[in-house]
Structures are given as structure tokens and as C-alpha cells.
Amino acid sequence: MTFKRIMADNVLLKQKEAKETTASGIILATTNKEKPAIYEVVAAGPDASELKSGDLVVVGKFTGTDITLDKVDYKFVKLEDILAVVGE
């Protein structure tokens, strides 16, 4: 199943994977850590045209509606809930 169309000023986000490594290159487990508030824009509705797929955004900790589709976690937020667009 896929998303056919995002409505109004809704934005579909996907959690940006945060990999933490030590100075020697060892990847640290992140299972017990809090998820970062940085998400990647998957799609945006017509009233959120200033965002495009691939943009990285910051949202509030308790913002939006979580949904799982085909074992992938997504978050729906309103455009007004996005705090900033950030660079990589």
C-alpha cells in the first residue's frame, strides 16, 4: 500500500536515522536513546508547497500522528508544526 495524495497543509515525514559512532568508528546502539526530532519530508500537500521531498525538518517532540505502513514508521504533521528546515 502507498500514499496516493497528501491533503491540504499536511506533511508526511519519516524518521531520520541517527547513527552515532565513536572516534574509532564503532557504531553505538541507539535502542535506549530518545529519537531525534529531525525528520525527512516524504511528501507534502498542496498548501505546504514550500517543502519538497528530501528536506530535513525539525518538529516538536509530541507533534503529529504516527502511522506504520508496510513496516515503515511515518509521522503526519501540519505545516505549522514544523519548527525549521535544516541542512545535512
PDB file of N, CA, C and O in Angstrom:
ATOM      1  N   MET A   1       0.846  -1.161   0.000  1.00  0.00           N
ATOM      2  CA  MET A   1       0.000   0.000   0.000  1.00  0.00           C
ATOM      3  C   MET A   1       0.905   1.242   0.000  1.00  0.00           C
ATOM      4  O   MET A   1       1.941   1.258   0.665  1.00  0.00           O
ATOM      5  N   THR A   2       0.509   2.274  -0.744  1.00  0.00           N
ATOM      6  CA  THR A   2       1.274   3.520  -0.786  1.00  0.00           C
ATOM      7  C   THR A   2       0.342   4.701  -0.551  1.00  0.00           C
ATOM      8  O   THR A   2      -0.881   4.580  -0.628  1.00  0.00           O
ATOM      9  N   PHE A   3       0.944   5.831  -0.265  1.00  0.00           N
ATOM     10  CA  PHE A   3       0.166   7.057  -0.115  1.00  0.00           C
ATOM     11  C   PHE A   3      -0.080   7.619  -1.504  1.00  0.00           C
ATOM     12  O   PHE A   3       0.860   7.825  -2.271  1.00  0.00           O
ATOM     13  N   LYS A   4      -1.328   7.864  -1.824  1.00  0.00           N
ATOM     14  CA  LYS A   4      -1.693   8.346  -3.157  1.00  0.00           C
ATOM     15  C   LYS A   4      -1.568   9.860  -3.249  1.00  0.00           C
ATOM     16  O   LYS A   4      -1.061  10.394  -4.236  1.00  0.00           O
ATOM     17  N   ARG A   5      -2.040  10.556  -2.196  1.00  0.00           N
ATOM     18  CA  ARG A   5      -2.030  12.021  -2.235  1.00  0.00           C
ATOM     19  C   ARG A   5      -2.093  12.526  -0.795  1.00  0.00           C
ATOM     20  O   ARG A   5      -2.820  11.980   0.035  1.00  0.00           O
ATOM     21  N   ILE A   6      -1.326  13.568  -0.512  1.00  0.00           N
ATOM     22  CA  ILE A   6      -1.356  14.216   0.796  1.00  0.00           C
ATOM     23  C   ILE A   6      -2.265  15.437   0.665  1.00  0.00           C
ATOM     24  O   ILE A   6      -2.153  16.196  -0.297  1.00  0.00           O
ATOM     25  N   MET A   7      -3.148  15.623   1.614  1.00  0.00           N
ATOM     26  CA  MET A   7      -4.167  16.667   1.517  1.00  0.00           C
ATOM     27  C   MET A   7      -3.760  17.944   2.253  1.00  0.00           C
ATOM     28  O   MET A   7      -3.011  17.899   3.229  1.00  0.00           O
ATOM     29  N   ALA A   8      -4.265  19.082   1.772  1.00  0.00           N
ATOM     30  CA  ALA A   8      -4.170  20.410   2.402  1.00  0.00           C
ATOM     31  C   ALA A   8      -2.737  20.748   2.811  1.00  0.00           C
ATOM     32  O   ALA A   8      -1.817  20.661   1.997  1.00  0.00           O
ATOM     33  N   ASP A   9      -2.549  21.137   4.091  1.00  0.00           N
ATOM     34  CA  ASP A   9      -1.220  21.535   4.547  1.00  0.00           C
ATOM     35  C   ASP A   9      -0.567  20.441   5.396  1.00  0.00           C
ATOM     36  O   ASP A   9       0.269  20.724   6.253  1.00  0.00           O
ATOM     37  N   ASN A  10      -0.955  19.203   5.147  1.00  0.00           N
ATOM     38  CA  ASN A  10      -0.354  18.076   5.852  1.00  0.00           C
ATOM     39  C   ASN A  10       0.977  17.713   5.216  1.00  0.00           C
ATOM     40  O   ASN A  10       1.176  17.855   4.010  1.00  0.00           O
ATOM     41  N   VAL A  11       1.889  17.235   6.070  1.00  0.00           N
ATOM     42  CA  VAL A  11       3.216  16.838   5.605  1.00  0.00           C
ATOM     43  C   VAL A  11       3.491  15.439   6.149  1.00  0.00           C
ATOM     44  O   VAL A  11       3.271  15.171   7.330  1.00  0.00           O
ATOM     45  N   LEU A  12       3.970  14.556   5.288  1.00  0.00           N
ATOM     46  CA  LEU A  12       4.311  13.195   5.671  1.00  0.00           C
ATOM     47  C   LEU A  12       5.815  13.137   5.903  1.00  0.00           C
ATOM     48  O   LEU A  12       6.606  13.496   5.031  1.00  0.00           O
ATOM     49  N   LEU A  13       6.200  12.677   7.102  1.00  0.00           N
ATOM     50  CA  LEU A  13       7.609  12.643   7.488  1.00  0.00           C
ATOM     51  C   LEU A  13       8.047  11.223   7.802  1.00  0.00           C
ATOM     52  O   LEU A  13       7.239  10.368   8.163  1.00  0.00           O
ATOM     53  N   LYS A  14       9.342  10.993   7.656  1.00  0.00           N
ATOM     54  CA  LYS A  14       9.944   9.717   8.016  1.00  0.00           C
ATOM     55  C   LYS A  14      11.125  10.026   8.928  1.00  0.00           C
ATOM     56  O   LYS A  14      11.890  10.956   8.675  1.00  0.00           O
ATOM     57  N   GLN A  15      11.266   9.240   9.990  1.00  0.00           N
ATOM     58  CA  GLN A  15      12.330   9.460  10.968  1.00  0.00           C
ATOM     59  C   GLN A  15      13.695   9.402  10.294  1.00  0.00           C
ATOM     60  O   GLN A  15      14.000   8.458   9.565  1.00  0.00           O
ATOM     61  N   LYS A  16      14.499  10.404  10.541  1.00  0.00           N
ATOM     62  CA  LYS A  16      15.868  10.414  10.027  1.00  0.00           C
ATOM     63  C   LYS A  16      16.697   9.521  10.930  1.00  0.00           C
ATOM     64  O   LYS A  16      16.756   9.742  12.139  1.00  0.00           O
ATOM     65  N   GLU A  17      17.335   8.519  10.357  1.00  0.00           N
ATOM     66  CA  GLU A  17      18.139   7.591  11.144  1.00  0.00           C
ATOM     67  C   GLU A  17      19.383   8.294  11.649  1.00  0.00           C
ATOM     68  O   GLU A  17      20.125   8.902  10.877  1.00  0.00           O
ATOM     69  N   ALA A  18      19.605   8.206  12.949  1.00  0.00           N
ATOM     70  CA  ALA A  18      20.784   8.821  13.560  1.00  0.00           C
ATOM     71  C   ALA A  18      21.772   7.726  13.912  1.00  0.00           C
ATOM     72  O   ALA A  18      21.500   6.884  14.769  1.00  0.00           O
ATOM     73  N   LYS A  19      22.911   7.738  13.255  1.00  0.00           N
ATOM     74  CA  LYS A  19      23.947   6.773  13.573  1.00  0.00           C
ATOM     75  C   LYS A  19      25.022   7.503  14.361  1.00  0.00           C
ATOM     76  O   LYS A  19      25.580   8.502  13.907  1.00  0.00           O
ATOM     77  N   GLU A  20      25.294   6.996  15.522  1.00  0.00           N
ATOM     78  CA  GLU A  20      26.337   7.584  16.340  1.00  0.00           C
ATOM     79  C   GLU A  20      27.521   6.642  16.350  1.00  0.00           C
ATOM     80  O   GLU A  20      27.378   5.440  16.575  1.00  0.00           O
ATOM     81  N   THR A  21      28.691   7.203  16.105  1.00  0.00           N
ATOM     82  CA  THR A  21      29.905   6.402  16.095  1.00  0.00           C
ATOM     83  C   THR A  21      30.931   7.015  17.029  1.00  0.00           C
ATOM     84  O   THR A  21      30.921   8.216  17.299  1.00  0.00           O
ATOM     85  N   THR A  22      31.811   6.165  17.512  1.00  0.00           N
ATOM     86  CA  THR A  22      32.904   6.640  18.349  1.00  0.00           C
ATOM     87  C   THR A  22      34.015   7.155  17.448  1.00  0.00           C
ATOM     88  O   THR A  22      33.940   7.028  16.226  1.00  0.00           O
ATOM     89  N   ALA A  23      35.039   7.731  18.049  1.00  0.00           N
ATOM     90  CA  ALA A  23      36.176   8.246  17.286  1.00  0.00           C
ATOM     91  C   ALA A  23      36.874   7.135  16.500  1.00  0.00           C
ATOM     92  O   ALA A  23      37.472   7.393  15.455  1.00  0.00           O
ATOM     93  N   SER A  24      36.800   5.903  16.999  1.00  0.00           N
ATOM     94  CA  SER A  24      37.439   4.782  16.311  1.00  0.00           C
ATOM     95  C   SER A  24      36.545   4.131  15.260  1.00  0.00           C
ATOM     96  O   SER A  24      36.963   3.191  14.585  1.00  0.00           O
ATOM     97  N   GLY A  25      35.292   4.637  15.117  1.00  0.00           N
ATOM     98  CA  GLY A  25      34.403   4.137  14.076  1.00  0.00           C
ATOM     99  C   GLY A  25      33.412   3.082  14.517  1.00  0.00           C
ATOM    100  O   GLY A  25      32.719   2.505  13.679  1.00  0.00           O
ATOM    101  N   ILE A  26      33.324   2.814  15.811  1.00  0.00           N
ATOM    102  CA  ILE A  26      32.375   1.831  16.308  1.00  0.00           C
ATOM    103  C   ILE A  26      30.989   2.456  16.358  1.00  0.00           C
ATOM    104  O   ILE A  26      30.812   3.538  16.917  1.00  0.00           O
ATOM    105  N   ILE A  27      29.994   1.770  15.769  1.00  0.00           N
ATOM    106  CA  ILE A  27      28.622   2.276  15.752  1.00  0.00           C
ATOM    107  C   ILE A  27      27.959   1.927  17.079  1.00  0.00           C
ATOM    108  O   ILE A  27      27.947   0.767  17.490  1.00  0.00           O
ATOM    109  N   LEU A  28      27.407   2.940  17.745  1.00  0.00           N
ATOM    110  CA  LEU A  28      26.755   2.751  19.034  1.00  0.00           C
ATOM    111  C   LEU A  28      25.291   2.383  18.852  1.00  0.00           C
ATOM    112  O   LEU A  28      24.638   2.869  17.929  1.00  0.00           O
ATOM    113  N   ALA A  29      24.778   1.536  19.716  1.00  0.00           N
ATOM    114  CA  ALA A  29      23.366   1.167  19.685  1.00  0.00           C
ATOM    115  C   ALA A  29      22.523   2.356  20.104  1.00  0.00           C
ATOM    116  O   ALA A  29      22.899   3.102  21.008  1.00  0.00           O
ATOM    117  N   THR A  30      21.381   2.536  19.449  1.00  0.00           N
ATOM    118  CA  THR A  30      20.510   3.670  19.770  1.00  0.00           C
ATOM    119  C   THR A  30      19.160   3.214  20.299  1.00  0.00           C
ATOM    120  O   THR A  30      18.222   4.010  20.339  1.00  0.00           O
ATOM    121  N   THR A  31      19.036   1.981  20.696  1.00  0.00           N
ATOM    122  CA  THR A  31      17.736   1.458  21.114  1.00  0.00           C
ATOM    123  C   THR A  31      17.224   2.114  22.389  1.00  0.00           C
ATOM    124  O   THR A  31      16.012   2.266  22.541  1.00  0.00           O
ATOM    125  N   ASN A  32      18.087   2.501  23.296  1.00  0.00           N
ATOM    126  CA  ASN A  32      17.656   3.090  24.558  1.00  0.00           C
ATOM    127  C   ASN A  32      17.660   4.615  24.543  1.00  0.00           C
ATOM    128  O   ASN A  32      17.319   5.249  25.542  1.00  0.00           O
ATOM    129  N   LYS A  33      18.036   5.188  23.439  1.00  0.00           N
ATOM    130  CA  LYS A  33      18.111   6.644  23.360  1.00  0.00           C
ATOM    131  C   LYS A  33      16.819   7.229  22.826  1.00  0.00           C
ATOM    132  O   LYS A  33      16.040   6.560  22.147  1.00  0.00           O
ATOM    133  N   GLU A  34      16.616   8.487  23.147  1.00  0.00           N
ATOM    134  CA  GLU A  34      15.450   9.206  22.653  1.00  0.00           C
ATOM    135  C   GLU A  34      15.618   9.474  21.159  1.00  0.00           C
ATOM    136  O   GLU A  34      16.717   9.781  20.698  1.00  0.00           O
ATOM    137  N   LYS A  35      14.536   9.357  20.415  1.00  0.00           N
ATOM    138  CA  LYS A  35      14.600   9.604  18.974  1.00  0.00           C
ATOM    139  C   LYS A  35      14.874  11.084  18.712  1.00  0.00           C
ATOM    140  O   LYS A  35      14.358  11.943  19.426  1.00  0.00           O
ATOM    141  N   PRO A  36      15.682  11.387  17.695  1.00  0.00           N
ATOM    142  CA  PRO A  36      15.904  12.788  17.356  1.00  0.00           C
ATOM    143  C   PRO A  36      14.650  13.395  16.750  1.00  0.00           C
ATOM    144  O   PRO A  36      13.796  12.684  16.222  1.00  0.00           O
ATOM    145  N   ALA A  37      14.549  14.705  16.831  1.00  0.00           N
ATOM    146  CA  ALA A  37      13.375  15.406  16.324  1.00  0.00           C
ATOM    147  C   ALA A  37      13.554  15.816  14.871  1.00  0.00           C
ATOM    148  O   ALA A  37      12.800  16.650  14.370  1.00  0.00           O
ATOM    149  N   ILE A  38      14.535  15.246  14.187  1.00  0.00           N
ATOM    150  CA  ILE A  38      14.779  15.574  12.785  1.00  0.00           C
ATOM    151  C   ILE A  38      14.163  14.489  11.910  1.00  0.00           C
ATOM    152  O   ILE A  38      14.420  13.298  12.084  1.00  0.00           O
ATOM    153  N   TYR A  39      13.347  14.934  10.970  1.00  0.00           N
ATOM    154  CA  TYR A  39      12.632  14.033  10.071  1.00  0.00           C
ATOM    155  C   TYR A  39      12.908  14.429   8.626  1.00  0.00           C
ATOM    156  O   TYR A  39      13.279  15.566   8.335  1.00  0.00           O
ATOM    157  N   GLU A  40      12.720  13.472   7.735  1.00  0.00           N
ATOM    158  CA  GLU A  40      12.837  13.724   6.302  1.00  0.00           C
ATOM    159  C   GLU A  40      11.443  13.836   5.712  1.00  0.00           C
ATOM    160  O   GLU A  40      10.573  13.016   6.006  1.00  0.00           O
ATOM    161  N   VAL A  41      11.227  14.845   4.883  1.00  0.00           N
ATOM    162  CA  VAL A  41       9.936  15.026   4.232  1.00  0.00           C
ATOM    163  C   VAL A  41       9.792  13.972   3.140  1.00  0.00           C
ATOM    164  O   VAL A  41      10.635  13.864   2.249  1.00  0.00           O
ATOM    165  N   VAL A  42       8.721  13.203   3.222  1.00  0.00           N
ATOM    166  CA  VAL A  42       8.405  12.204   2.199  1.00  0.00           C
ATOM    167  C   VAL A  42       7.507  12.838   1.144  1.00  0.00           C
ATOM    168  O   VAL A  42       7.733  12.677  -0.056  1.00  0.00           O
ATOM    169  N   ALA A  43       6.488  13.557   1.600  1.00  0.00           N
ATOM    170  CA  ALA A  43       5.546  14.221   0.692  1.00  0.00           C
ATOM    171  C   ALA A  43       4.855  15.347   1.445  1.00  0.00           C
ATOM    172  O   ALA A  43       4.767  15.325   2.672  1.00  0.00           O
ATOM    173  N   ALA A  44       4.368  16.323   0.703  1.00  0.00           N
ATOM    174  CA  ALA A  44       3.662  17.459   1.300  1.00  0.00           C
ATOM    175  C   ALA A  44       2.426  17.767   0.473  1.00  0.00           C
ATOM    176  O   ALA A  44       2.418  17.605  -0.747  1.00  0.00           O
ATOM    177  N   GLY A  45       1.381  18.216   1.161  1.00  0.00           N
ATOM    178  CA  GLY A  45       0.150  18.602   0.489  1.00  0.00           C
ATOM    179  C   GLY A  45       0.316  19.882  -0.308  1.00  0.00           C
ATOM    180  O   GLY A  45       1.342  20.551  -0.188  1.00  0.00           O
ATOM    181  N   PRO A  46      -0.660  20.233  -1.110  1.00  0.00           N
ATOM    182  CA  PRO A  46      -0.561  21.412  -1.980  1.00  0.00           C
ATOM    183  C   PRO A  46      -0.436  22.728  -1.216  1.00  0.00           C
ATOM    184  O   PRO A  46       0.115  23.690  -1.752  1.00  0.00           O
ATOM    185  N   ASP A  47      -0.929  22.796   0.014  1.00  0.00           N
ATOM    186  CA  ASP A  47      -0.812  24.017   0.802  1.00  0.00           C
ATOM    187  C   ASP A  47       0.499  24.089   1.573  1.00  0.00           C
ATOM    188  O   ASP A  47       0.713  25.028   2.340  1.00  0.00           O
ATOM    189  N   ALA A  48       1.372  23.117   1.381  1.00  0.00           N
ATOM    190  CA  ALA A  48       2.692  23.103   2.016  1.00  0.00           C
ATOM    191  C   ALA A  48       3.761  23.033   0.931  1.00  0.00           C
ATOM    192  O   ALA A  48       4.747  22.306   1.055  1.00  0.00           O
ATOM    193  N   SER A  49       3.547  23.801  -0.131  1.00  0.00           N
ATOM    194  CA  SER A  49       4.391  23.707  -1.329  1.00  0.00           C
ATOM    195  C   SER A  49       5.819  24.197  -1.102  1.00  0.00           C
ATOM    196  O   SER A  49       6.687  23.936  -1.935  1.00  0.00           O
ATOM    197  N   GLU A  50       6.091  24.904   0.010  1.00  0.00           N
ATOM    198  CA  GLU A  50       7.462  25.344   0.262  1.00  0.00           C
ATOM    199  C   GLU A  50       8.374  24.206   0.703  1.00  0.00           C
ATOM    200  O   GLU A  50       9.593  24.368   0.763  1.00  0.00           O
ATOM    201  N   LEU A  51       7.782  23.053   1.012  1.00  0.00           N
ATOM    202  CA  LEU A  51       8.567  21.877   1.368  1.00  0.00           C
ATOM    203  C   LEU A  51       8.580  20.910   0.201  1.00  0.00           C
ATOM    204  O   LEU A  51       7.605  20.783  -0.539  1.00  0.00           O
ATOM    205  N   LYS A  52       9.708  20.234   0.055  1.00  0.00           N
ATOM    206  CA  LYS A  52       9.801  19.225  -1.008  1.00  0.00           C
ATOM    207  C   LYS A  52      10.350  17.934  -0.436  1.00  0.00           C
ATOM    208  O   LYS A  52      10.975  17.933   0.625  1.00  0.00           O
ATOM    209  N   SER A  53      10.125  16.862  -1.119  1.00  0.00           N
ATOM    210  CA  SER A  53      10.603  15.554  -0.696  1.00  0.00           C
ATOM    211  C   SER A  53      12.116  15.600  -0.509  1.00  0.00           C
ATOM    212  O   SER A  53      12.845  16.107  -1.361  1.00  0.00           O
ATOM    213  N   GLY A  54      12.575  15.063   0.618  1.00  0.00           N
ATOM    214  CA  GLY A  54      14.004  15.049   0.906  1.00  0.00           C
ATOM    215  C   GLY A  54      14.462  16.133   1.860  1.00  0.00           C
ATOM    216  O   GLY A  54      15.550  16.030   2.426  1.00  0.00           O
ATOM    217  N   ASP A  55      13.653  17.182   2.055  1.00  0.00           N
ATOM    218  CA  ASP A  55      14.003  18.232   3.015  1.00  0.00           C
ATOM    219  C   ASP A  55      14.091  17.630   4.417  1.00  0.00           C
ATOM    220  O   ASP A  55      13.328  16.726   4.759  1.00  0.00           O
ATOM    221  N   LEU A  56      15.012  18.129   5.218  1.00  0.00           N
ATOM    222  CA  LEU A  56      15.116  17.724   6.615  1.00  0.00           C
ATOM    223  C   LEU A  56      14.481  18.805   7.467  1.00  0.00           C
ATOM    224  O   LEU A  56      14.787  19.987   7.310  1.00  0.00           O
ATOM    225  N   VAL A  57      13.593  18.401   8.376  1.00  0.00           N
ATOM    226  CA  VAL A  57      12.860  19.362   9.191  1.00  0.00           C
ATOM    227  C   VAL A  57      12.919  18.970  10.664  1.00  0.00           C
ATOM    228  O   VAL A  57      13.143  17.811  11.011  1.00  0.00           O
ATOM    229  N   VAL A  58      12.711  19.968  11.518  1.00  0.00           N
ATOM    230  CA  VAL A  58      12.635  19.755  12.956  1.00  0.00           C
ATOM    231  C   VAL A  58      11.185  19.940  13.371  1.00  0.00           C
ATOM    232  O   VAL A  58      10.541  20.921  12.997  1.00  0.00           O
ATOM    233  N   VAL A  59      10.673  18.983  14.152  1.00  0.00           N
ATOM    234  CA  VAL A  59       9.307  19.083  14.669  1.00  0.00           C
ATOM    235  C   VAL A  59       9.340  18.890  16.176  1.00  0.00           C
ATOM    236  O   VAL A  59      10.304  18.359  16.728  1.00  0.00           O
ATOM    237  N   GLY A  60       8.273  19.329  16.832  1.00  0.00           N
ATOM    238  CA  GLY A  60       8.160  19.155  18.272  1.00  0.00           C
ATOM    239  C   GLY A  60       8.090  17.696  18.670  1.00  0.00           C
ATOM    240  O   GLY A  60       7.695  16.839  17.880  1.00  0.00           O
ATOM    241  N   LYS A  61       8.476  17.428  19.900  1.00  0.00           N
ATOM    242  CA  LYS A  61       8.557  16.056  20.408  1.00  0.00           C
ATOM    243  C   LYS A  61       7.222  15.309  20.361  1.00  0.00           C
ATOM    244  O   LYS A  61       7.181  14.132  20.004  1.00  0.00           O
ATOM    245  N   PHE A  62       6.142  15.984  20.718  1.00  0.00           N
ATOM    246  CA  PHE A  62       4.828  15.318  20.798  1.00  0.00           C
ATOM    247  C   PHE A  62       3.897  15.767  19.674  1.00  0.00           C
ATOM    248  O   PHE A  62       2.677  15.776  19.840  1.00  0.00           O
ATOM    249  N   THR A  63       4.465  16.134  18.549  1.00  0.00           N
ATOM    250  CA  THR A  63       3.708  16.665  17.426  1.00  0.00           C
ATOM    251  C   THR A  63       3.278  15.561  16.468  1.00  0.00           C
ATOM    252  O   THR A  63       4.002  14.584  16.276  1.00  0.00           O
ATOM    253  N   GLY A  64       2.110  15.714  15.874  1.00  0.00           N
ATOM    254  CA  GLY A  64       1.703  14.865  14.774  1.00  0.00           C
ATOM    255  C   GLY A  64       1.056  13.555  15.153  1.00  0.00           C
ATOM    256  O   GLY A  64       0.826  13.252  16.324  1.00  0.00           O
ATOM    257  N   THR A  65       0.772  12.788  14.113  1.00  0.00           N
ATOM    258  CA  THR A  65       0.133  11.481  14.235  1.00  0.00           C
ATOM    259  C   THR A  65       1.063  10.434  13.651  1.00  0.00           C
ATOM    260  O   THR A  65       1.483  10.538  12.498  1.00  0.00           O
ATOM    261  N   ASP A  66       1.385   9.421  14.454  1.00  0.00           N
ATOM    262  CA  ASP A  66       2.260   8.342  13.991  1.00  0.00           C
ATOM    263  C   ASP A  66       1.444   7.282  13.271  1.00  0.00           C
ATOM    264  O   ASP A  66       0.325   6.959  13.670  1.00  0.00           O
ATOM    265  N   ILE A  67       2.026   6.745  12.198  1.00  0.00           N
ATOM    266  CA  ILE A  67       1.368   5.703  11.419  1.00  0.00           C
ATOM    267  C   ILE A  67       2.445   4.751  10.910  1.00  0.00           C
ATOM    268  O   ILE A  67       3.552   5.177  10.583  1.00  0.00           O
ATOM    269  N   THR A  68       2.119   3.465  10.844  1.00  0.00           N
ATOM    270  CA  THR A  68       3.026   2.469  10.281  1.00  0.00           C
ATOM    271  C   THR A  68       2.366   1.878   9.048  1.00  0.00           C
ATOM    272  O   THR A  68       1.220   1.431   9.093  1.00  0.00           O
ATOM    273  N   LEU A  69       3.102   1.883   7.952  1.00  0.00           N
ATOM    274  CA  LEU A  69       2.601   1.348   6.695  1.00  0.00           C
ATOM    275  C   LEU A  69       3.694   0.496   6.076  1.00  0.00           C
ATOM    276  O   LEU A  69       4.804   0.978   5.849  1.00  0.00           O
ATOM    277  N   ASP A  70       3.396  -0.752   5.803  1.00  0.00           N
ATOM    278  CA  ASP A  70       4.375  -1.701   5.258  1.00  0.00           C
ATOM    279  C   ASP A  70       5.637  -1.746   6.111  1.00  0.00           C
ATOM    280  O   ASP A  70       6.748  -1.761   5.581  1.00  0.00           O
ATOM    281  N   LYS A  71       5.467  -1.766   7.441  1.00  0.00           N
ATOM    282  CA  LYS A  71       6.542  -1.877   8.425  1.00  0.00           C
ATOM    283  C   LYS A  71       7.480  -0.668   8.455  1.00  0.00           C
ATOM    284  O   LYS A  71       8.588  -0.758   8.983  1.00  0.00           O
ATOM    285  N   VAL A  72       7.045   0.449   7.896  1.00  0.00           N
ATOM    286  CA  VAL A  72       7.818   1.689   7.944  1.00  0.00           C
ATOM    287  C   VAL A  72       7.020   2.692   8.775  1.00  0.00           C
ATOM    288  O   VAL A  72       5.819   2.865   8.568  1.00  0.00           O
ATOM    289  N   ASP A  73       7.700   3.352   9.718  1.00  0.00           N
ATOM    290  CA  ASP A  73       7.040   4.338  10.579  1.00  0.00           C
ATOM    291  C   ASP A  73       7.071   5.714   9.931  1.00  0.00           C
ATOM    292  O   ASP A  73       8.111   6.178   9.465  1.00  0.00           O
ATOM    293  N   TYR A  74       5.914   6.351   9.913  1.00  0.00           N
ATOM    294  CA  TYR A  74       5.768   7.700   9.377  1.00  0.00           C
ATOM    295  C   TYR A  74       5.103   8.582  10.426  1.00  0.00           C
ATOM    296  O   TYR A  74       4.544   8.095  11.408  1.00  0.00           O
ATOM    297  N   LYS A  75       5.176   9.884  10.197  1.00  0.00           N
ATOM    298  CA  LYS A  75       4.502  10.842  11.056  1.00  0.00           C
ATOM    299  C   LYS A  75       3.831  11.882  10.166  1.00  0.00           C
ATOM    300  O   LYS A  75       4.461  12.441   9.268  1.00  0.00           O
ATOM    301  N   PHE A  76       2.552  12.136  10.420  1.00  0.00           N
ATOM    302  CA  PHE A  76       1.822  13.210   9.746  1.00  0.00           C
ATOM    303  C   PHE A  76       1.832  14.435  10.649  1.00  0.00           C
ATOM    304  O   PHE A  76       1.515  14.332  11.834  1.00  0.00           O
ATOM    305  N   VAL A  77       2.191  15.590  10.105  1.00  0.00           N
ATOM    306  CA  VAL A  77       2.132  16.845  10.855  1.00  0.00           C
ATOM    307  C   VAL A  77       1.512  17.919   9.977  1.00  0.00           C
ATOM    308  O   VAL A  77       1.481  17.802   8.752  1.00  0.00           O
ATOM    309  N   LYS A  78       1.026  18.953  10.617  1.00  0.00           N
ATOM    310  CA  LYS A  78       0.567  20.141   9.900  1.00  0.00           C
ATOM    311  C   LYS A  78       1.794  21.000   9.605  1.00  0.00           C
ATOM    312  O   LYS A  78       2.786  20.942  10.332  1.00  0.00           O
ATOM    313  N   LEU A  79       1.726  21.786   8.551  1.00  0.00           N
ATOM    314  CA  LEU A  79       2.832  22.670   8.187  1.00  0.00           C
ATOM    315  C   LEU A  79       3.219  23.567   9.357  1.00  0.00           C
ATOM    316  O   LEU A  79       4.405  23.808   9.581  1.00  0.00           O
ATOM    317  N   GLU A  80       2.251  24.057  10.093  1.00  0.00           N
ATOM    318  CA  GLU A  80       2.525  24.966  11.212  1.00  0.00           C
ATOM    319  C   GLU A  80       3.276  24.293  12.362  1.00  0.00           C
ATOM    320  O   GLU A  80       3.825  24.987  13.217  1.00  0.00           O
ATOM    321  N   ASP A  81       3.313  22.950  12.402  1.00  0.00           N
ATOM    322  CA  ASP A  81       4.023  22.216  13.443  1.00  0.00           C
ATOM    323  C   ASP A  81       5.508  22.033  13.133  1.00  0.00           C
ATOM    324  O   ASP A  81       6.262  21.565  13.986  1.00  0.00           O
ATOM    325  N   ILE A  82       5.933  22.393  11.928  1.00  0.00           N
ATOM    326  CA  ILE A  82       7.339  22.271  11.560  1.00  0.00           C
ATOM    327  C   ILE A  82       8.052  23.516  12.051  1.00  0.00           C
ATOM    328  O   ILE A  82       7.686  24.640  11.707  1.00  0.00           O
ATOM    329  N   LEU A  83       9.084  23.293  12.866  1.00  0.00           N
ATOM    330  CA  LEU A  83       9.794  24.391  13.508  1.00  0.00           C
ATOM    331  C   LEU A  83      10.895  24.977  12.626  1.00  0.00           C
ATOM    332  O   LEU A  83      11.151  26.180  12.676  1.00  0.00           O
ATOM    333  N   ALA A  84      11.546  24.140  11.821  1.00  0.00           N
ATOM    334  CA  ALA A  84      12.651  24.621  10.977  1.00  0.00           C
ATOM    335  C   ALA A  84      12.971  23.614   9.895  1.00  0.00           C
ATOM    336  O   ALA A  84      12.711  22.419  10.038  1.00  0.00           O
ATOM    337  N   VAL A  85      13.536  24.113   8.817  1.00  0.00           N
ATOM    338  CA  VAL A  85      14.123  23.267   7.781  1.00  0.00           C
ATOM    339  C   VAL A  85      15.629  23.357   8.005  1.00  0.00           C
ATOM    340  O   VAL A  85      16.176  24.452   8.132  1.00  0.00           O
ATOM    341  N   VAL A  86      16.295  22.214   8.054  1.00  0.00           N
ATOM    342  CA  VAL A  86      17.732  22.199   8.362  1.00  0.00           C
ATOM    343  C   VAL A  86      18.528  21.591   7.230  1.00  0.00           C
ATOM    344  O   VAL A  86      17.980  20.886   6.384  1.00  0.00           O
ATOM    345  N   GLY A  87      19.828  21.864   7.214  1.00  0.00           N
ATOM    346  CA  GLY A  87      20.731  21.267   6.245  1.00  0.00           C
ATOM    347  C   GLY A  87      21.354  20.019   6.833  1.00  0.00           C
ATOM    348  O   GLY A  87      21.294  19.797   8.042  1.00  0.00           O
ATOM    349  N   GLU A  88      21.952  19.203   5.980  1.00  0.00           N
ATOM    350  CA  GLU A  88      22.552  17.938   6.423  1.00  0.00           C
ATOM    351  C   GLU A  88      23.879  18.209   7.064  1.00  0.00           C
ATOM    352  O   GLU A  88      24.552  17.279   7.507  1.00  0.00           O
TER     353      GLU A  88
END
